[in-house]
Amino acid sequence: MFIFGLGSVATAVYKATIASNQFGLGQTKSLSISLIQSIDIFLLATVLYVITLGLYELFINQDLKLPEWLVVNSLEDLEHRLFGVIAVIISVTFLGKLVELGGGQEILQIGIAVGIVLISIATVQFVASRKK
């Protein structure tokens, strides 16, 4: 996924600059949308990496030398990290749609849906942390 993300960034820059032979507002907007979508790819790659490390640490080798924020003690810890990154991915995806659509009724509907999902994720996180 990291390699795919790098390819996505390179392709976006190539299309916006070299392939178009123009440097204008249209190319800037197109490049911005493509780069925001590439951020999603990198976030997903990071999620996969963190989950892989967490599962490895839980089930194979608990003596890994990891930073404190990456230490996983249970599947619940892994779920909390996953929920947090999903919230960020949803937010970045919404930002990409906002830039792409520019406003209007459609973006309002998408924004309400994103808000409901983020509130749901925050509620689940809050209830789970209160149980501890």
N, C-alpha and C positions, 0 to 999 in steps of 0.2 A: 504494500500500500504506500509506503514511503517513496518507493521508486515511481509508482504510478502518479503520486502527487507531484514529484519533481518533473515528470514528463508533462503533466497537466499545466504546471506553471510555465515551462519552456514553450509549450505549444501556444498558450495564451499570449505570451510576450511576442512570440514570432508572428502570430496572426495580427496582433494589434499594431506592430511596428513594421517589420520587414515585409510581410506579405501585402499589407495595405498601402505602403508607401505614403501614408498620410499620418499626420499627427494633429488630431482634432478632438473635439468633445465627444464625438461618436466612438472613436477608438478608445478614449479614456474610459468612457462608461462601459464599453464592452470588456476592456481589460479589467476594470474594477469588479464586474460581475464574475468573470472567469477566476480571478484571484480569490474572491470570497468563496466560490465553490471549491477551489483548491484547498482552502483552509479547512473545509469540511472533510476533505480526503485525509489531510494530515491529522485532524482530530480523531477520525475513525481509526487511523493507523495507530495513534497513541493509545486509544482505548483497547485495541487488540493487544498491544504490547503490555499494557498494565494488567489486563486480565490474564494474559499468558504468564507473566511474572507471578501474579497473585496465585494462580492455580498451581504453578510449579512450587511456589513457596509453601502452599497449604498441603499438598499431597506428596511431594517428592523430597524437597530439601528445605528444611526450616531454618538452616543456618546460613542463608544467603546474606551477604553484606549489602543491604539496601538502605537508601535514605529513610529516615523516620516516616516521612509522609507516604512512602511506598510499602511499608510493612503491612502485611495482611495477616490478621489473626483468626478470621473466620470468613465464611461465605457472606455473612452480613456486611462485613467491611468491604468486600469486593462489590456487593450490590450497591452500597452507598457511593462508592467511587464511580460505578457504572451510571447510576442515576445522575450524578453530578455532571459527568461528561455528556450524557444524553441531553441534559438541559442546555449545555453550551452549544452542542451541535444544532439543536432546534433553534436556538437564538441566532446562530450564525446563518442558518438556512433562511430564517425569516429576514435577516438583514440583506441577504442576497436577493430575495424576492422584493423587498422594499426598494432596493436600488434598480432592479429590473423593471418593476411595474410603475414605480414613481408615485404612487398614491392612488386615491380613489376608493370606491366601494369595495372592490375585490381585496385590496390590501387591508382594509378594516376588518373584513371577515376572516382573513388569514391571521391577522393580529389577535383577534378575539380567540380564535382556536388555539393559537400558540400560547396565549395567556392562560387559558384553561388548562392546557397540558402542563405548563410550568407550575401553576398553582397546585395541580394534582401531585406532581413530583415533589414539590416542597412540602406538601402535607404529609406524604408518605415518609419522607425523610425526617420530618419533625416528630411524627408519631413513633417511628422506629427509634429515634434518639431518646425519646421520653421513656420508652420501655427499658432502656439500659439503666 
